[in-house]
Structures are given as C-alpha cells and as structure tokens.
Amino acid sequence: MLLEFMNIIRRDMIACGVHCGSKQECLQSMTRMLEVGGIVSSAEEFLIAVNEREKALSTGIGYRIAIPHAYSKTALQLKTAVYLLDNEIDFDALDGQSVRLVLMTAIPEKDMRSYPELLKRLSGLLQQETTRKQLLEATGADEMFEILKRLNED
C-alpha cells in the first residue's frame, strides 16, 4: 500500500519563520517539536538516531532543502515536522547550498518497509522547481500546509 504523504503531515507540525543558528540547533529544535507533538517518545534518543543517519550521508538533498529522517524505537507515529527557516544554514547539502526548508520524519519500525517509496515520491516533488519555489516562498504555516495538500492531490 502506497502511503499518502499528507497522512504524515499535521498542521501543528509546521513552523515558518524559525531561526536556527546551525544544523544541529535545527535538528534539536525539530526533535523537541516531534516530542511535544507526541510523535516521538524521547527527543534526545530520536536526535541520536537522526545524527547517526546524517553521519552516513547528509539529507541535504540540494535546492536549499533537507529531509532528515530516522528509523527509531522512540518514533510512535510516521509523521513529518516542517520548518521554513528565516535564515539559511549549512546542512552539508549535496549541492553545497545552504538550507531553508527542512522536513524531518520520524519513522517507527513498523513503517520501515513502506517509507522508502514515500521518501522517493516526496524527493521527486521537492526537486520540481515550481514546487520548491512555492514552499520556499510560503508566508506562514497555513499556506505551507495548503501547498503540501495540493501537492498530494497531483
């Protein structure tokens, strides 16, 4: 069964205009957001899993976008937190560009098999110039949520 990526995004897990001084500060803030939202049971343990994943290969996919994610026993739900930063941060992206849009996904062990297809679909959408432009120019979380909903319908 193909997962719909809108099923993994909640409006309350989207924040725009966030300022982070570094990649690590961004990852820490996002893992706390996931913990407060009941998506992970421990921000600290999930952050360890995310950092391990980042050591293997940066999730800065280019185009000023990063998609950090990790499989973890602390992940209670397959959900994504979205940050649109008001600044750019170095994320060791594949194209060398700084990042402004970060989509962090918590992946429970039960979703390990189905997540790669969803990630492939999301990555493909994020590589489309029109989509990136809309997301990077969103003026608030409500607008970002609506853009993501429309993408799901395509």
C-alpha positions as CSV (number, residue, x, y, z in Angstrom):
1,M,0.0,0.0,0.0
2,L,1.4,3.4,-1.0
3,L,1.4,5.8,1.8
4,E,0.0,9.3,1.1
5,F,2.4,11.9,2.3
6,M,-0.3,14.1,3.5
7,N,-1.1,11.4,6.1
8,I,2.3,12.1,7.6
9,I,2.0,15.9,7.9
10,R,0.0,17.7,10.5
11,R,-0.7,21.4,10.5
12,D,0.6,21.7,14.1
13,M,4.0,20.2,13.0
14,I,4.7,23.1,10.5
15,A,6.6,26.2,11.6
16,C,7.6,29.1,9.4
17,G,10.0,32.0,10.2
18,V,12.0,29.8,12.5
19,H,15.6,31.0,13.2
20,C,18.3,28.3,13.8
21,G,22.0,29.1,14.1
22,S,23.2,25.8,12.9
23,K,22.2,22.4,11.5
24,Q,22.5,20.8,15.0
25,E,20.3,23.5,16.6
26,C,17.7,22.9,13.9
27,L,17.7,19.2,14.4
28,Q,17.5,19.6,18.2
29,S,14.5,22.0,17.9
30,M,12.7,19.8,15.4
31,T,13.1,16.7,17.6
32,R,11.7,18.6,20.5
33,M,8.7,19.6,18.3
34,L,8.1,16.0,17.5
35,E,8.3,15.0,21.1
36,V,5.8,17.8,22.2
37,G,3.5,16.6,19.4
38,G,3.5,13.1,20.7
39,I,5.3,11.7,17.6
40,V,8.5,10.6,19.4
41,S,8.7,9.5,23.0
42,S,12.2,10.9,23.5
43,A,13.6,13.9,21.6
44,E,17.1,13.1,22.9
45,E,17.0,9.5,21.7
46,F,15.5,10.4,18.4
47,L,18.1,13.1,17.9
48,I,20.8,10.4,18.3
49,A,19.1,8.4,15.5
50,V,18.9,11.4,13.2
51,N,22.5,12.3,13.8
52,E,23.6,8.7,13.1
53,R,21.7,8.9,9.8
54,E,23.3,12.2,9.0
55,K,26.8,10.7,9.6
56,A,26.0,8.1,6.9
57,L,25.0,10.6,4.3
58,S,23.7,14.2,4.6
59,T,20.0,14.5,4.0
60,G,20.5,18.0,2.5
61,I,19.2,17.0,-0.9
62,G,20.0,20.3,-2.6
63,Y,17.9,23.2,-3.8
64,R,18.0,24.7,-0.2
65,I,16.1,21.7,1.1
66,A,16.9,19.0,3.7
67,I,14.9,15.9,4.6
68,P,16.4,14.5,7.8
69,H,14.8,11.2,8.9
70,A,15.5,8.2,11.0
71,Y,14.1,4.8,12.0
72,S,13.8,4.7,15.8
73,K,12.1,2.7,18.6
74,T,11.2,6.2,20.0
75,A,9.1,7.0,16.9
76,L,5.5,6.4,17.9
77,Q,4.0,7.6,14.6
78,L,5.1,8.1,11.0
79,K,5.0,11.9,10.9
80,T,7.0,14.8,9.5
81,A,7.8,18.2,11.1
82,V,8.4,21.0,8.6
83,Y,10.5,24.1,9.3
84,L,10.8,27.1,6.9
85,L,13.7,29.0,8.3
86,D,14.0,32.7,8.2
87,N,17.7,32.2,7.6
88,E,19.9,29.7,5.7
89,I,22.0,27.1,7.5
90,D,24.8,24.9,6.3
91,F,23.4,21.3,6.1
92,D,26.3,19.7,4.2
93,A,23.9,19.5,1.3
94,L,24.8,17.5,-1.8
95,D,24.9,20.7,-4.0
96,G,26.8,22.7,-1.4
97,Q,23.9,25.2,-0.9
98,S,22.7,26.3,2.4
99,V,19.2,25.1,3.5
100,R,16.0,27.0,4.4
101,L,13.3,24.2,4.2
102,V,13.7,21.2,6.5
103,L,11.3,18.3,6.6
104,M,12.1,15.9,9.5
105,T,10.4,12.5,9.5
106,A,10.1,10.1,12.4
107,I,9.8,6.5,11.2
108,P,8.5,3.8,13.5
109,E,10.0,0.3,13.0
110,K,6.6,-0.9,11.7
111,D,6.8,1.6,8.8
112,M,10.4,0.7,7.7
113,R,9.3,-1.1,4.6
114,S,6.7,1.4,3.3
115,Y,8.7,4.6,4.0
116,P,11.3,4.4,1.2
117,E,8.6,4.7,-1.5
118,L,7.1,7.7,0.2
119,L,10.5,9.3,0.5
120,K,11.2,8.7,-3.2
121,R,7.8,10.4,-4.1
122,L,8.4,13.4,-1.7
123,S,12.0,13.8,-3.0
124,G,10.7,13.9,-6.6
125,L,8.2,16.5,-5.8
126,L,10.8,18.7,-4.0
127,Q,13.1,18.6,-7.0
128,Q,10.4,20.3,-9.1
129,E,11.3,24.0,-9.4
130,T,7.7,25.2,-9.2
131,T,7.1,23.2,-6.0
132,R,10.3,24.4,-4.4
133,K,9.5,28.0,-5.2
134,Q,6.0,27.8,-3.7
135,L,7.3,26.1,-0.5
136,L,10.3,28.4,0.0
137,E,8.1,31.5,-0.5
138,A,5.3,30.4,1.9
139,T,4.3,33.2,4.2
140,G,3.1,31.0,7.1
141,A,2.3,27.6,8.3
142,D,-1.3,27.6,7.0
143,E,-0.1,28.5,3.5
144,M,2.6,25.8,3.7
145,F,0.0,23.2,4.8
146,E,-2.3,24.2,1.8
147,I,0.6,23.9,-0.7
148,L,1.5,20.4,0.7
149,K,-2.1,19.4,0.5
150,R,-2.3,20.5,-3.2
151,L,0.9,18.5,-4.0
152,N,-0.7,15.4,-2.5
153,E,-3.6,15.8,-5.0
154,D,-1.3,15.9,-8.0
